[in-house]
Amino acid sequence: MSVKIHPTSIVSSKAELDDGVIIGPFCMIDSHVKIGANTELRAYVSIHDYVSIGENCQICEYTALGGDPQDHGFKGEISYLRIGNNNLIRENVTMNRATGEGNETVVGDDCFIMDGVHFAHNVKVGNHVTVANKVGLSGFVSVGSHTVFGGMAGVHQFVRIGEFCMIGGLYRVVKDIPHYTLASGDPLRLTGLNKVGLERAGFTSETRKEIYKFYRWLYRKDSRFTDSLNYALKHKADYIPEIQHIIEFYEGTKRGVTFWGV
């Protein structure tokens, strides 16, 4: 199987294209680019320098990957955008390289990125993440695996979103969202567990109940949140691994955490 390049596309002779790559019409591929086997670029796709894309990806019309960071601190240093395998990236998506010499913007494997999504500089996205139309992730945002975004959600810079979360459409996320939760409302609040996502992923009924019980205890009204969290931190070893994972997430917060709203 050979590489197929439409005659209207401009592809640098220095770009590395693995077996089975398909480049559609009117694409532009810069020199410092690597594209994995069986990845397809539809029409009018631009891949800028210092971008690597994995295998079996499909990148749709008018997408631009690896543009300079939209950051006043960027001074032209070499930085990277790295995209994993089996990703579907729909039309009009933009993803920027990182700010800072040698730093990376990273997208994992098996993600579904829908129309008009923007990933800013230094974003880190895990595996099996679904991002609906027109979502924007600001600089230095991190997103855990198996998380889902509703359309037109916006995420403030430096916010962390955990694993198996679901963010409602049209909402702004200004503080961290811990693992396994649903978030919606204005101001944004945690509204429960992502029960459907956890069940589909094989979390047992007993584990889901323990996670839910922990969150209700952590955010209970008869104790200050900080007191409850400090207790959980001191007794982390007493909890099941999934709850230990939640506690570790809280330990790493810098912007603060979104509170339980029900």
N, C-alpha and C positions, 0 to 999 in steps of 0.2 A: 504494500500500500504506500503510495507516494503522497507528498504534500501537494495540495491544489490551491493555486493562487489566481484569483480573477485578474484578467489583464488590466483592469482599471485601478487596481490597488497599488500602493507604493509601499514596498517592503524592503527594509535595509538588508543588504547582503550579509551583514554581521548578526542579524537576528537569528536565534536558534529555534527552529521549528521541528518538532519531533514528527515521527511517522503518523500519517493520517490527519494532520492538521488541514483544515479548510479555511481559506481566507476569501470572504465574499467580495462583492464589488465596492469600490471606493473606500477601502480601508487604508489606514496609515499605521505602519509598524516601525518604530524607531530601532536604533542599533542595539542597545543594551536591553534586549527583551528575550525571554525564553517562554515558549508555549509548548505544553505537554501534548502527548499523543492523543489523537482523536478529538481535540478541541476544535470547535467551529466558531468562527466570527462571521456574523451576518453582515449586512451592508453598513457602510459609514461608521465603522468602529475605529477608534483611535487608541493605540497602545503606545504610551510614551516610554522614555528611557527608564531603566532600573525597575522593570516590572517582570515578575515571573508568574505564570499561570499554569496550573496543574493539568492533569489529564481529564478527558471526557467532560469538559465544560462547554456550555453553549452561551455565547455572548451576543446579545441582540442589537438591533439597529440603534445608531446614534449614541452608543455608550463610549465614554472616555475614561480610560484607566491610567493612573500614574501621573496625572498633572501635578504641577508644583503645589505645595501646601498653601492654603489661603490663610497665611499667618504672617503678621508683621515681623516675627522673629526669624523667619526663614531668610537665609543669606546665600542661597545657591549651593548649599552643601549636597553631597551625594547621600541620598536616602532611598528607601525601597518601598514597593508595594508587592506583597506576596499573597497569592490567591491559590487555594488548595484544589483538590480534585472534585469532579462531579457537581460543579456548581452551575445553576441556571441563573444567568444575569440578564434581566429583561431590558426593554428599551430605555434610553435616556438616563442610564445610571452613570454617576460620577464617583470615582474613588481616587483620593489624593495620596501621594507619597507622604512620608513622615517628615516632621521637623527634627533637626539634629543629625549631625554626621553619623551615618551608619544605622540610624534608627529605621523602624519598619512600621508600616500599616499592614495588618494581617487579617486575612479572611480564611476560615477553615475549610472543611470539606462538606459537601452535600447541603449547601445553603441554597435557598430560593430567594433571590433578590428581585423585587418587582419594579415596575416602571417608575422612573423619576427619583429613585433613592439616591441619597448622597452620604458617603462615608468620608469624613474629614481626616486630616492628618493624625497619625499615631493611634488610630482606632484599632482595637483588637476584637475580632468576632470569632466565636467558637464554631463548632460543627453543628449541622442540622438546624441552623437558624433560619427562620422565615421572616422576611421583612416586606410588609405590604407597601402599596404605592405611596410615593412622595414622603417617606420617612426620612428624617435627617439626623445623623449622628455627628455631634460636634467633636472637636479635637480631644484626643486622649480618652474617649469613651471606651469601656470594655463591656462585652456582652458574652454571657455564658452560653454553653451549648444547649440546643433544644428550646431556645426562647423564641417567642412569636411576637411581632409588632403589628398592631392594627394600623391602617392607613393614616398618613399625615401626622403621626406622632413625631415630636421633636425632643431630642435629648441634649441637655446642657453638657458643656465640656467637663471632663474629669469624672462624670458619673459612671458608676459601675452597676451593671445589671446582672443578676445571678443566672443560674441554670434553671431550665424548665419554667421560666416566667412567661406571663402573657401580659402585654401592655396594650391597653385600650386605644382605639383610634382617636385621632385629633387631640390627644392630651400631651402636655409638656412634662418632661421628667427632669426634675432639678435636684433630686437626691437619690441615693442608692436604692435599688430594689433588691431585696434579699431573695435567695433561692426559693423556687417552688411556688411562687405567689402570683396572684392576679393583681393588677393595678389599674385604676381608672379614677375619674372624677376630677374636679377642679376646685380646690387644689387636689393634686393626686394623692390617693390613699390606697393602701393594701385592702382588698375587698374579699380575700379568701385565698384558699389554695387553688393551684392549677390542677384540679382533680382529674380532669380528662387527660391532660398531658402526662400526669404521673401514672395514671392507670395504664395508658397506652404504652408507657415505657417499662411497665412491669413492676412498679412499686406495689408492694402488697397492701391490702386493706389495713393491716395492723400498723405498718410503717406510716401510711398516710394519716391515720388517726393520731399517731404519736407526734408527727410533725405539726398537725393542726393544734393539738393540745399544747404543744410547746409555744407556738405563736400566741395563742390566747392567754397563756400564763405570762409570757414576756410583756405583753401589752395590756395586762389587766389594770383596772382602774383603782384598785386599792393599794397600789405600790407605784413608786416612781420608776419609769422605764430604766433609768441609769442604775438603780439599785438591783432591779431584776437582772439586767444584763451583767452587772458585776458578779452577781451570784452565779450566773450561768458560766461566766468565764472561769471562775474559781473551781467549778465542778464539772468542767467540760468532759472529763474522762468518764463520767457517770452516764452519759447520754449515748444513744445509738449513733452510728457513724453519720447518718444523714443530718442529725441535729448538730453534731460536732461540726459538720461542714457549714451549717448556718452560722454557728457561733464564730467560726473562723472568718466568715465573710464580714460580720460586724466588727471584728478586730481590725480589719483593713480599711474601714471607712474614713474618708477625709472630708467629704461634703455633707456628711450626716445621712441618716436613713429615713426612708418614707415610713410613716406611721400607719398602724392598723386603723381602718376607718369604720368598722362595723362592730 
